[in-house]
Amino acid sequence: MEKRFFLAMILSIMVFLVWSHFFAPPPPEIAPPAPAVTDDTPSTDTSMSVEPHDIIDRTQDLPQIPDDDFLHETIPAPERRQIQIETSLVIAELDTLGGRITSWKLKDYDGIENDPIDLISPMDPLHYPGDLTVNGLDIFNSTVFSTTFNMDHIVLDETQQEVTISMSTLLRTGEFLTKDFTFHHDKFMVNMDVTLANKSSGNMGSSFEFLLPDKLVEPLNSGATNRYFRSGPVLWDGQSRDRPRIDKIQARTTFPGIRWTAFQENYFFAAVATTSQLATGFVKPGRTIPETGKTETVVSGIALESRSIAPGDAVMQKTYLLLGPKKYDNLRDLGIGIENIVDFGWITFLGKFFYYVLTSSVVYLGNFGLGIILITVAIKLILFPISHKQMQSMKKMQVIQPQMKALQEKYRKEPQKQQQELAKLYKKHGVNPMGGCLPLLIQFPIFIALYQVLMNAIEMRGASFLWVNDLSQPNVAMVLIMGVSMFVQQKMTPVSGDPRQAKIMMMLPIVFTAMFWNFPAGLVLYWLTNNVLTIGQQHIMNRLQNQDADQEPKMKARVRRKLEEKNKQ
């Protein structure tokens, strides 16, 4: 039985092999690979090869492209090229791969080794300015676009103020995409008009998402970054800013009614803006760290409303790409609201006032450090009456401190009675216990506004003062000098007789020195100047009070000393 079974198996295999070799139908022919595209090889397929899951049907013939308002008369063979556009402000590079900007060097801002800083990171950014998805497809970002622009380098100036470079590509599913980039000789802005034409036989959607880089290159002179500034996405809806934290983005988050979306660093930014009233900003996780599962970076951009396109029709969307320094006046002149990326703090009007005073003074003084000193002196003079009252109140509190302690000891078991007696004592000597705190509360908003200006003013970047090469960077020597000035100020400032409070006050110079250690030197210069002026003011007050004491009648002085001794007892 077993012999017959094995014999039948062997005969079946032999029959199958013979039939496969002599009688089976031949396999389908595999189309040979497309020849390499050269200048002499015409082609209408401008998309790069894609995987089957990209829903492109390779068995479908390309539709004929008619001549109309939306298409070029001819589509040259796709050839990857880099086109350099030089303006009075930037040296940009436009790549036909993806139809996007891959380099954006600022002529007036140096990076490491004094080379023009390039805002677009070469370290594998998630997206470049000009990247987008259409109907959920991002294949266009890896497609070589065709262009009829035949120059590899163009210079814009007063003679030729702008240039428009068109790039287009056609997918086999019928999407014919055109990007028109318009560069200006005097703006950190590029107009990007995107046209989607339907060359298929059925209706299609037209949903666009314009994407932003997930990082910018911003090396300062020392190669360091500002640890107190949070880089990342920021969105503006015409009224307020949203600044979602990168480490908090765990899922796609949308922001309706957005005018522009940007990715910002301390002094620079990249943004995409639109005039559409139906635009939606979005932020979603990008690269993640597999070990921890935390979001390392994000994808941000603007999504525009989708429209249905009938066969032969097209839809155009107008957007603006912006890359440059956060210089308020220049951005405001663009008239699209992008100047609101400059954060003047929660007291905006005060921050803008200090910004204009500071930048205007620098124009006349020629040095940003001198401008900081000038505005600090001006603020000190304006607040002199308030600070003078503060010092007087502290002096009076120091004089009646023994009496206060006596009352507190006498009525320690009667809190209500103690407060009543202290109130009588304050009234008798004309002392306001809040006199030392209220002036500080008034000065606090001013400090916050000026702090915000000095942290964000790009004019401070690269500005030198005395031995400091860059006021936007920390400087150890200036911080130490500031700490010493605070120590001298605390020694001269009258304090209460409470030894614990005195020790706490003497710890403030150490605390502030540690806090200012990594602050920009420009902000430390403001605080140092303010300390020096306060020391001078305190010295003058002490001298005037000593003179008044010497001019008092001797009998009155003796009586006062006896009263003070009695109070101490």
C-alpha positions as CSV (number, residue, x, y, z in Angstrom):
1,M,0.0,0.0,0.0
2,E,2.8,2.4,0.9
3,K,4.7,1.6,-2.3
4,R,1.7,2.4,-4.4
5,F,1.2,5.7,-2.5
6,F,4.8,6.9,-3.0
7,L,4.7,5.8,-6.7
8,A,1.5,7.8,-7.3
9,M,3.1,10.9,-5.6
10,I,6.2,10.6,-7.8
11,L,4.2,10.2,-11.0
12,S,2.0,13.3,-10.1
13,I,5.1,15.5,-9.5
14,M,6.6,14.4,-12.9
15,V,3.4,15.1,-14.7
16,F,3.1,18.6,-13.1
17,L,6.7,19.5,-14.1
18,V,6.3,18.3,-17.7
19,W,3.0,20.2,-18.1
20,S,4.5,23.4,-16.6
21,H,7.5,23.2,-18.9
22,F,5.7,22.4,-22.2
23,F,2.0,23.4,-21.9
24,A,1.6,26.1,-19.3
25,P,0.8,29.6,-20.7
26,P,3.8,32.1,-20.6
27,P,4.0,34.6,-17.8
28,P,2.9,38.2,-18.4
29,E,5.6,40.4,-19.9
30,I,7.1,42.8,-17.4
31,A,7.4,46.3,-18.8
32,P,11.0,47.4,-19.1
33,P,12.1,50.3,-16.9
34,A,11.6,53.7,-18.2
35,P,14.7,55.2,-19.9
36,A,16.5,57.9,-18.0
37,V,15.1,61.3,-18.8
38,T,17.5,63.6,-20.6
39,D,17.2,66.9,-22.4
40,D,16.5,65.0,-25.6
41,T,13.8,62.6,-24.1
42,P,10.4,64.2,-24.0
43,S,8.1,63.0,-21.2
44,T,4.8,64.1,-19.7
45,D,5.2,62.1,-16.4
46,T,6.7,64.5,-14.0
47,S,6.3,62.4,-10.8
48,M,9.0,60.3,-9.4
49,S,8.4,56.5,-8.9
50,V,6.2,55.6,-6.0
51,E,5.1,52.6,-4.1
52,P,1.8,50.8,-5.0
53,H,0.2,52.0,-1.8
54,D,0.4,55.6,-3.1
55,I,-2.8,54.7,-5.1
56,I,-1.2,55.5,-8.5
57,D,-2.4,53.1,-11.2
58,R,0.5,52.3,-13.4
59,T,-1.7,50.5,-16.0
60,Q,-3.6,53.7,-16.7
61,D,-2.4,55.9,-19.5
62,L,-1.5,59.5,-18.8
63,P,-4.3,61.9,-19.7
64,Q,-3.6,64.4,-22.4
65,I,-2.8,67.8,-21.0
66,P,-4.7,70.4,-23.0
67,D,-3.6,74.0,-23.3
68,D,-5.6,76.2,-21.0
69,D,-5.1,79.0,-18.4
70,F,-4.0,76.6,-15.7
71,L,-1.3,74.7,-17.6
72,H,1.9,75.5,-19.4
73,E,2.0,74.9,-23.1
74,T,4.7,72.3,-22.7
75,I,6.0,70.4,-19.8
76,P,9.7,69.8,-20.0
77,A,11.3,66.6,-18.8
78,P,11.7,66.5,-15.0
79,E,15.3,67.3,-14.1
80,R,16.4,68.1,-10.5
81,R,17.8,71.6,-10.3
82,Q,18.7,74.1,-7.7
83,I,17.9,77.7,-8.5
84,Q,19.6,80.4,-6.5
85,I,17.8,83.7,-5.8
86,E,19.8,86.5,-4.3
87,T,18.1,89.6,-3.0
88,S,19.3,92.6,-0.9
89,L,18.4,90.6,2.2
90,V,18.8,86.9,1.6
91,I,20.4,84.2,-0.6
92,A,17.8,81.6,-1.2
93,E,17.9,78.2,-3.0
94,L,14.8,76.7,-4.6
95,D,14.9,73.0,-5.4
96,T,12.8,71.3,-8.0
97,L,12.8,68.2,-5.8
98,G,9.5,68.9,-3.9
99,G,9.3,72.4,-5.3
100,R,10.5,73.9,-2.1
101,I,13.0,76.3,-0.5
102,T,16.0,74.4,0.9
103,S,18.3,77.2,1.9
104,W,17.6,80.7,3.2
105,K,20.8,82.6,4.2
106,L,20.4,86.0,5.9
107,K,23.0,88.5,4.6
108,D,22.9,90.8,7.6
109,Y,23.0,88.1,10.3
110,D,26.1,86.0,11.0
111,G,26.2,82.6,12.5
112,I,29.2,80.6,13.5
113,E,32.5,81.6,11.9
114,N,30.9,84.9,10.7
115,D,29.1,83.1,7.8
116,P,25.6,84.3,6.9
117,I,23.2,82.3,9.0
118,D,21.1,79.8,7.1
119,L,17.6,79.5,8.8
120,I,16.9,76.1,7.1
121,S,18.5,73.3,9.0
122,P,20.5,70.8,7.0
123,M,20.1,68.3,9.8
124,D,17.2,66.3,8.1
125,P,14.2,68.6,8.9
126,L,10.8,67.0,8.7
127,H,9.7,69.5,6.2
128,Y,11.0,72.5,4.2
129,P,9.2,75.7,3.5
130,G,7.0,75.0,0.5
131,D,6.2,71.4,1.4
132,L,2.5,70.5,1.4
133,T,0.1,67.6,1.3
134,V,-2.8,67.5,-1.3
135,N,-5.8,65.4,-0.6
136,G,-3.8,63.6,2.1
137,L,-0.9,62.8,-0.3
138,D,2.6,64.0,0.5
139,I,4.1,62.4,-2.6
140,F,4.6,65.8,-4.0
141,N,7.4,66.4,-1.4
142,S,9.5,63.7,-3.1
143,T,8.6,64.5,-6.7
144,V,10.8,66.3,-9.1
145,F,8.8,69.3,-10.5
146,S,9.2,70.7,-14.0
147,T,10.0,74.3,-14.6
148,T,10.3,76.5,-17.6
149,F,12.6,78.9,-15.7
150,N,15.9,78.5,-17.5
151,M,18.3,80.4,-15.1
152,D,20.3,78.8,-12.3
153,H,21.0,82.2,-10.5
154,I,19.2,85.5,-10.5
155,V,19.9,88.7,-8.5
156,L,17.0,91.0,-7.5
157,D,17.6,94.6,-6.8
158,E,16.0,98.0,-7.5
159,T,16.2,97.3,-11.2
160,Q,14.5,93.9,-11.1
161,Q,12.5,94.0,-7.9
162,E,10.8,90.6,-8.1
163,V,10.7,87.3,-10.0
164,T,8.1,84.5,-10.3
165,I,9.3,80.9,-10.7
166,S,6.7,78.3,-11.6
167,M,7.0,74.6,-11.0
168,S,4.5,71.9,-11.9
169,T,4.0,68.1,-11.8
170,L,1.3,65.7,-12.9
171,L,0.3,62.5,-11.1
172,R,-1.3,59.6,-12.9
173,T,-4.4,59.9,-10.8
174,G,-5.1,63.2,-12.5
175,E,-3.7,65.8,-10.0
176,F,-1.8,68.5,-11.9
177,L,-0.1,70.7,-9.3
178,T,1.6,74.1,-10.0
179,K,3.5,76.1,-7.5
180,D,4.3,79.8,-8.3
181,F,7.0,81.3,-6.1
182,T,7.4,85.1,-6.2
183,F,10.5,86.5,-4.5
184,H,10.9,90.1,-3.6
185,H,14.2,92.1,-3.4
186,D,13.4,93.8,-0.1
187,K,11.2,91.3,1.9
188,F,11.8,88.2,4.0
189,M,8.6,86.9,2.3
190,V,7.8,84.7,-0.7
191,N,4.3,84.6,-2.3
192,M,3.4,81.0,-3.0
193,D,0.3,80.4,-5.2
194,V,-0.7,76.8,-5.5
195,T,-3.0,75.6,-8.3
196,L,-4.5,72.1,-8.4
197,A,-6.1,71.2,-11.8
198,N,-8.3,68.1,-12.2
199,K,-7.1,66.2,-15.3
200,S,-9.0,63.0,-14.4
201,S,-12.5,61.9,-15.6
202,G,-14.1,62.3,-12.2
203,N,-14.5,64.9,-9.4
204,M,-11.7,65.2,-6.9
205,G,-11.2,67.1,-3.7
206,S,-8.7,69.9,-3.1
207,S,-7.6,69.8,0.6
208,F,-4.3,71.5,1.1
209,E,-2.0,71.4,4.2
210,F,1.0,73.7,4.1
211,L,3.8,72.4,6.3
212,L,6.6,74.1,8.3
213,P,10.1,73.0,9.4
214,D,10.4,71.4,12.8
215,K,13.6,73.2,13.6
216,L,15.6,76.3,12.5
217,V,19.3,76.8,12.6
218,E,20.1,79.7,15.0
219,P,23.7,79.5,16.2
220,L,24.8,82.6,18.0
221,N,28.3,83.8,18.2
222,S,29.1,81.3,20.9
223,G,26.9,78.5,19.4
224,A,24.7,78.6,22.4
225,T,20.9,79.1,22.7
226,N,18.8,80.9,25.1
227,R,17.6,78.4,27.7
228,Y,14.9,80.8,28.9
229,F,13.1,81.0,25.6
230,R,10.8,78.2,24.5
231,S,11.1,77.5,20.8
232,G,8.3,75.8,18.9
233,P,5.1,76.5,17.1
234,V,3.0,79.7,17.5
235,L,-0.4,80.4,15.9
236,W,-2.3,83.7,15.5
237,D,-6.0,84.0,14.9
238,G,-6.1,87.8,14.5
239,Q,-6.6,88.5,18.2
240,S,-4.3,86.3,20.3
241,R,-1.4,83.9,20.1
242,D,-1.4,80.2,20.9
243,R,2.0,78.6,21.8
244,P,1.5,74.9,22.4
245,R,4.3,73.2,24.2
246,I,6.1,70.6,22.1
247,D,6.3,68.1,25.0
248,K,2.5,68.4,25.5
249,I,1.5,67.5,21.9
250,Q,0.4,63.9,22.0
251,A,-2.2,64.0,19.2
252,R,-3.2,66.3,16.3
253,T,-4.5,69.6,17.7
254,T,-6.4,72.1,15.5
255,F,-6.9,75.9,15.9
256,P,-9.7,77.3,13.7
257,G,-9.7,80.7,12.2
258,I,-5.9,81.0,12.0
259,R,-4.2,83.8,10.0
260,W,-0.7,82.3,10.2
261,T,1.2,79.5,11.8
262,A,5.0,79.8,12.6
263,F,7.8,77.8,14.1
264,Q,10.0,80.2,16.1
265,E,13.3,80.3,17.7
266,N,14.5,83.1,20.0
267,Y,15.1,85.7,17.3
268,F,14.1,84.0,14.0
269,F,11.1,82.2,12.6
270,A,9.5,80.4,9.6
271,A,5.8,80.9,8.9
272,V,3.1,80.3,6.5
273,A,0.2,82.8,6.3
274,T,-3.0,83.0,4.3
275,T,-5.8,85.5,3.6
276,S,-8.4,82.7,3.8
277,Q,-11.1,83.2,6.5
278,L,-11.5,79.4,6.8
279,A,-8.0,78.3,7.5
280,T,-7.2,76.0,10.4
281,G,-3.9,75.8,12.1
282,F,-2.7,72.5,13.3
283,V,0.1,70.9,15.4
284,K,0.7,67.2,15.6
285,P,3.5,64.9,16.8
286,G,6.4,64.4,14.5
287,R,9.4,62.4,15.3
288,T,9.3,60.5,18.6
289,I,11.9,58.9,20.7
290,P,11.2,55.2,20.7
291,E,12.9,54.6,24.1
292,T,10.6,56.9,26.0
293,G,7.7,57.4,23.6
294,K,7.8,61.2,24.2
295,T,7.4,63.6,21.3
296,E,10.7,65.1,20.3
297,T,9.4,67.5,17.7
298,V,6.1,68.4,16.0
299,V,4.6,69.1,12.6
300,S,2.8,72.4,12.3
301,G,1.1,74.3,9.5
302,I,-2.1,75.5,8.0
303,A,-4.9,73.5,6.5
304,L,-7.2,75.2,4.0
305,E,-10.8,74.4,3.2
306,S,-11.5,71.6,0.7
307,R,-13.4,72.2,-2.5
308,S,-14.6,69.8,-5.1
309,I,-13.0,70.1,-8.5
310,A,-14.9,69.0,-11.6
311,P,-12.9,67.4,-14.5
312,G,-11.0,70.2,-16.4
313,D,-11.4,72.7,-13.6
314,A,-8.8,74.0,-11.1
315,V,-8.5,75.6,-7.7
316,M,-5.9,78.2,-6.6
317,Q,-4.8,79.0,-3.1
318,K,-2.6,82.0,-2.2
319,T,-0.2,81.8,0.7
320,Y,2.8,83.6,2.0
321,L,6.0,81.9,3.2
322,L,8.1,84.0,5.6
323,L,11.5,83.3,7.0
324,G,13.6,85.9,8.8
325,P,14.3,87.9,11.9
326,K,11.6,88.9,14.4
327,K,12.0,92.6,13.6
328,Y,8.8,94.3,14.5
329,D,8.8,97.3,12.2
330,N,9.7,95.2,9.1
331,L,7.1,92.6,9.8
332,R,4.4,95.2,10.5
333,D,5.0,96.8,7.1
334,L,4.0,93.5,5.4
335,G,0.4,94.1,6.5
336,I,-0.5,90.5,7.2
337,G,-0.3,90.5,11.0
338,I,2.9,88.5,11.2
339,E,4.4,91.3,13.5
340,N,2.4,89.7,16.3
341,I,5.0,86.9,16.5
342,V,7.1,89.4,18.5
343,D,6.0,88.9,22.1
344,F,6.0,92.2,24.2
345,G,4.6,90.4,27.3
346,W,1.2,90.7,29.0
347,I,1.5,94.5,29.2
348,T,1.9,94.9,25.4
349,F,1.6,98.7,25.2
350,L,4.3,99.2,27.8
351,G,6.6,96.6,26.1
352,K,6.1,98.4,22.7
353,F,6.9,101.8,24.3
354,F,10.1,100.5,25.8
355,Y,11.0,98.8,22.5
356,Y,10.6,102.0,20.5
357,V,12.5,104.1,23.0
358,L,15.3,101.6,23.1
359,T,15.7,101.1,19.4
360,S,15.3,104.9,18.8
361,S,18.0,105.7,21.3
362,V,20.4,103.2,19.7
363,V,20.0,105.0,16.4
364,Y,21.4,108.2,18.0
365,L,23.9,106.6,20.4
366,G,25.2,104.0,18.0
367,N,25.5,101.3,20.7
368,F,22.9,99.0,22.2
369,G,24.6,98.9,25.6
370,L,24.4,102.7,25.9
371,G,20.8,102.5,24.9
372,I,20.1,100.1,27.8
373,I,21.9,102.4,30.2
374,L,20.0,105.4,28.9
375,I,16.5,103.8,29.2
376,T,17.4,102.5,32.7
377,V,18.4,106.1,33.9
378,A,15.2,107.5,32.4
379,I,13.1,104.9,34.2
380,K,14.9,105.6,37.4
381,L,14.3,109.3,37.1
382,I,10.6,108.7,36.4
383,L,10.2,106.4,39.4
384,F,12.4,108.5,41.7
385,P,9.5,110.0,43.8
386,I,8.2,106.4,44.3
387,S,11.5,104.9,45.2
388,H,12.3,107.9,47.5
389,K,9.1,107.3,49.4
390,Q,10.0,103.7,49.7
391,M,13.4,104.5,51.2
392,Q,11.9,107.0,53.6
393,S,9.3,104.4,54.7
394,M,12.0,101.8,55.3
395,K,14.0,104.3,57.4
396,K,10.9,105.2,59.5
397,M,10.1,101.6,60.0
398,Q,13.7,101.0,61.2
399,V,13.4,103.8,63.8
400,I,10.2,102.5,65.3
401,Q,11.2,98.9,65.2
402,P,12.1,98.7,68.9
403,Q,8.6,100.1,69.8
404,M,7.0,97.6,67.4
405,K,8.8,94.7,69.1
406,A,7.7,96.0,72.5
407,L,4.1,96.1,71.5
408,Q,4.2,92.7,69.9
409,E,5.7,91.3,73.1
410,K,3.3,93.0,75.3
411,Y,0.2,92.0,73.4
412,R,1.4,88.6,72.1
413,K,-1.7,86.9,73.6
414,E,-4.1,89.5,72.2
415,P,-3.7,89.7,68.5
416,Q,-6.5,92.1,67.9
417,K,-5.3,94.5,70.6
418,Q,-1.8,94.2,69.2
419,Q,-3.0,95.3,65.7
420,Q,-4.8,98.2,67.2
421,E,-1.8,99.4,69.1
422,L,0.5,99.0,66.1
423,A,-1.9,101.0,63.9
424,K,-1.8,103.8,66.5
425,L,2.0,103.7,66.4
426,Y,2.1,103.9,62.6
427,K,-0.3,106.8,62.7
428,K,1.7,108.7,65.3
429,H,4.9,108.5,63.4
430,G,3.4,108.8,60.0
431,V,4.5,105.4,58.8
432,N,2.8,103.3,56.2
433,P,3.7,99.6,56.7
434,M,3.0,99.0,53.0
435,G,5.1,101.9,52.0
436,G,8.1,99.7,51.2
437,C,6.0,97.1,49.2
438,L,3.7,99.3,47.1
439,P,6.6,101.0,45.1
440,L,7.9,97.5,44.3
441,L,4.5,96.5,43.0
442,I,4.4,99.6,40.8
443,Q,7.9,98.9,39.5
444,F,7.3,95.2,38.9
445,P,5.2,95.6,35.6
446,I,7.9,97.9,34.3
447,F,10.6,95.4,34.9
448,I,8.5,92.6,33.3
449,A,7.9,94.7,30.2
450,L,11.5,95.7,29.9
451,Y,12.6,92.1,30.6
452,Q,10.4,90.9,27.7
453,V,11.8,93.5,25.3
454,L,15.4,92.7,26.2
455,M,14.8,88.9,25.9
456,N,13.2,89.3,22.4
457,A,14.8,92.3,20.7
458,I,16.8,91.0,17.8
459,E,18.7,94.3,17.7
460,M,20.6,93.0,20.8
461,R,21.9,90.0,18.9
462,G,25.6,90.5,18.1
463,A,25.6,93.9,19.8
464,S,28.8,94.5,21.8
465,F,29.4,96.7,24.8
466,L,32.8,97.2,26.6
467,W,34.3,93.6,27.0
468,V,31.0,91.9,26.1
469,N,31.0,90.7,22.5
470,D,27.3,89.8,22.3
471,L,24.7,91.2,24.6
472,S,22.2,88.5,23.7
473,Q,24.5,85.9,25.3
474,P,25.4,85.2,29.0
475,N,28.5,86.9,30.3
476,V,30.0,85.6,33.6
477,A,31.9,88.7,34.5
478,M,28.9,91.0,34.2
479,V,26.8,88.6,36.3
480,L,29.4,88.6,39.1
481,I,29.7,92.4,39.0
482,M,25.9,92.6,39.2
483,G,25.9,90.3,42.3
484,V,28.5,92.5,44.0
485,S,26.4,95.5,43.3
486,M,23.4,93.9,44.9
487,F,25.5,93.0,48.0
488,V,26.6,96.6,48.4
489,Q,23.0,97.8,47.9
490,Q,21.7,95.4,50.6
491,K,24.4,96.6,53.1
492,M,23.3,100.2,52.5
493,T,19.5,99.5,52.7
494,P,17.9,99.9,56.1
495,V,16.3,96.7,57.3
496,S,14.3,95.8,60.3
497,G,15.8,94.7,63.6
498,D,14.7,91.1,63.0
499,P,18.0,89.1,62.5
500,R,16.3,86.4,60.5
501,Q,14.9,88.9,58.0
502,A,18.3,90.6,57.7
503,K,19.9,87.2,56.9
504,I,17.2,86.6,54.2
505,M,17.8,90.0,52.7
506,M,21.6,89.3,52.6
507,M,20.9,86.1,50.7
508,L,19.2,87.9,47.8
509,P,22.4,88.8,46.0
510,I,23.3,85.1,45.9
511,V,19.9,84.2,44.7
512,F,19.8,86.8,42.0
513,T,23.3,86.0,40.8
514,A,22.3,82.4,40.3
515,M,19.1,83.4,38.6
516,F,20.8,85.8,36.2
517,W,23.7,83.4,35.5
518,N,22.3,82.4,32.0
519,F,20.4,85.6,31.3
520,P,21.4,87.6,28.2
521,A,24.1,90.1,29.1
522,G,21.9,93.0,28.0
523,L,19.3,92.1,30.7
524,V,22.1,91.8,33.3
525,L,23.4,95.2,32.2
526,Y,19.9,96.8,32.9
527,W,19.8,95.2,36.4
528,L,23.4,96.2,37.1
529,T,22.8,99.8,36.0
530,N,19.6,100.0,38.2
531,N,21.6,98.7,41.2
532,V,24.3,101.3,40.7
533,L,21.7,104.1,40.5
534,T,20.0,102.8,43.6
535,I,23.3,102.7,45.5
536,G,23.9,106.3,44.5
537,Q,20.4,107.3,45.6
538,Q,20.7,105.5,48.9
539,H,24.1,107.2,49.5
540,I,22.6,110.7,48.9
541,M,19.6,110.0,51.2
542,N,21.9,108.7,54.0
543,R,24.0,111.9,53.8
544,L,21.0,114.2,53.8
545,Q,19.6,112.4,56.9
546,N,22.9,112.6,58.7
547,Q,23.1,116.3,58.0
548,D,19.5,116.8,59.3
549,A,20.4,114.9,62.5
550,D,23.5,117.1,63.0
551,Q,21.6,120.3,62.6
552,E,18.9,119.4,65.2
553,P,19.2,121.1,68.6
554,K,21.4,119.2,71.0
555,M,18.7,119.0,73.7
556,K,16.3,117.5,71.2
557,A,18.9,115.0,70.2
558,R,19.6,114.0,73.8
559,V,15.9,113.6,74.4
560,R,15.5,111.5,71.3
561,R,18.4,109.2,72.4
562,K,16.9,108.8,75.8
563,L,13.5,107.9,74.3
564,E,15.3,105.4,72.0
565,E,17.1,103.8,75.0
566,K,13.8,103.6,76.9
567,N,12.1,102.0,74.0
568,K,14.9,99.4,73.8
569,Q,14.6,98.6,77.4
